Structure formats: C-alpha cells, structure tokens
Amino acid sequence: MPESIVLDSRWFAPESVSAETASFNAQVEEMLAKAPPLHEQTPEQVRAARELGQGTFGPVIRSDLATERTVPGPAGDVPVRLLIPDTVKGVYLHIHGGGWVLGRAEEQDARNEQIARDCQVAVVSVDYRLAPEHPYPAGPDDCEAVALWLAEHAKAEFGSDRLIIGGESAGAHLAVVTLVRLRSRHDFTGFAAANLVYGVYDLAQTPSAANWGERNLILSTPLIHWFADHFVPPAKRRDPDVSPLYADLRRLPRALFTVGTLDSLLDDTLFMSARWVAAGNAAELAVYPGGSHAFDRFPIEIARQATARIDDFIRQAVAE
C-alpha cells in the first residue's frame, strides 16, 4: 500500500524559519541583487562565468574519485561521470540540475562523492545535452538511454543491479520523465527508489512559480521563464513527457521529495508528491522551513538535515 504524505502548517509559518536560515537568505538576496540577472544574459555568458567560479555556488570542486566514460545514446555517445567507492551495494543514476540549459556532471562532484562513499553506491552522473543548442527532447533522450544502459549493464559494470535514480531541480524533472519513459516505452520498473530534490514538474508553471515574481532567491519567475523558453516551446509545456505532473504515474518507485518553503517551485513538489501517492506509489515528503531553491548546497543546518535524510533514504533503498 502507498504511504500517506503529511503536510504540517507549522512548516510554512514565518516563525519556523531559523535565524540562521533567514540571515543566510538575506545574504543570498543581497549578493544576487548586485549581479546581472541571469535571465538578462545569454546561456554562453552564464556558463563562462560558472567556468571561472563566478556563479552563485563558487568554483567547481572536482573529485579525485571521478572518472569519465561514454555510453551509447540516440544521437551518439552520452558522457557519464562515475564515482565508484570501494564497496558497492547499489547504483545511483544522478541527473544534474541547471534548468536544462546550465550545469555539468562535474559540478556535483563534491556531493556525489559524499553519496558514493557514505551510501556505498556507484554514482553515474549524466552529462546530457543542454538547451538551447539541443532543446527538448535531446536531454530527456540522453537520460533515458543511460538509464536503459544501466538496466542492462549495471550488474556487470558495478557489481550490483540495485538501481536508484535522482536529481535536483531540472534533474529531478528529468529523473521522473526517465522513470515514466522506462515504464511506458520499455516496460522496465527496476529502479528501487527516486530521490527528487526541489524538482520542476509543470513547465507551464504551478501557482508558486507563476506568482513568485522578481524576488531573486536563486530562482525568480522571469528566470523560470528563461529556462523553459530555451528548452521547449510554450505549446508543448503541458505534454506529459515535458511536464510529468500530467503523466500517468502508476508503477513508479518509492520517492523522497525534498523542498524548502521559500522555493518558487514549492508547489511542484507538493502537487507531485500528492499525485505520486494517489497513483499507488510510496512517497516521503521533506519540507524545510525557509529553504530556498538549492538550499541544500549552502552551509546551513537545514541543508545538513536534508542531506542526512537523503543519504538515509538511499542507504535504505540499497539495503532492502
């Protein structure tokens, strides 16, 4: 039987936001107010700044544990970044965020190495093709191809066929799209769990995204438009393969949904977690008071709580 998800009104009360979280959010907003808005730049400009360590999250810290290889894809080989610990009890297919426009697998090395070592999983992170050079369906096609490759080769390659999938923001979106495609197109339901961190599941925008406005706390409504405009035309945004909130969600794995209350994509997680359970699947919902988009990447207590719960979720998934 599916688990129930519980909403507690106290999570959303202003007094539930810790002084540390409120102070950090204020610092982030002040910092971003001094920088050119991303949605007024080109993807090339934003990527170049990130390469120089000038993005919100600072320089990229690459892991010595990481190696690279490719797997066959629909338009040529798809690069993947591997982080393999000494003991492997499962395989975690990771899909990075960045609004389908920004980001690379290596930018998540620090967190993925932590997951690999602490959860004893081989992490396979996909460097899928990015928009606008490669708009929909290029990115989802690459993720589907890597997931299928794991379904066939994980045991031989990594010593385990216990599969988990997950990602952050657009990566969580691509993880759900991948799960639905594997089930519908290939009758494969072999992923044991899904780690879905502040995902975007309705590209036509949920109320929280549409009503957020120009307040820049990592994401803003104009920036959400900027990402989607590069990825897919407006006429396709309610297609279930584009916005999985509208998809048939039956026969999907147990999921952990993580989000902060000050994330403009809050409703995406609240709506999708409810639909997940209504479709007969098990789900957990973790809501963090005052958490912004990408809050788990910041040096604050709610980030430590969120990453600890995510790691516990992955460890339980590989142990079952």
Secondary structure, 3 states (H helix, E strand, C coil): CCCCCCCCHHHHCHHHCCHHHHHHHHHHHHHHHCCCCHHHCCHHHHHHHHHCCCCCCCCCCCCCCEEEEEEEECCEEEEEEEECCCCCCEEEEEECCCCCCCCCHHHHHHHHHHHHHHHCEEEEEECCCCCCCCCCCHHHHHHHHHHHHHHHHHHHHHCCCCEEEEEECHHHHHHHHHHHHHHHHHCCCCEEEEEEECCCCCCCCCHHHHHCCCCCCCCCHHHHHHHHHHHCCHHHCCCCCCCHHHCCCCCCCEEEEEEEEECCCHHHHHHHHHHHHHCCCCEEEEEEEEEECCHHHCCCHHHHHHHHHHHHHHHHHHHC
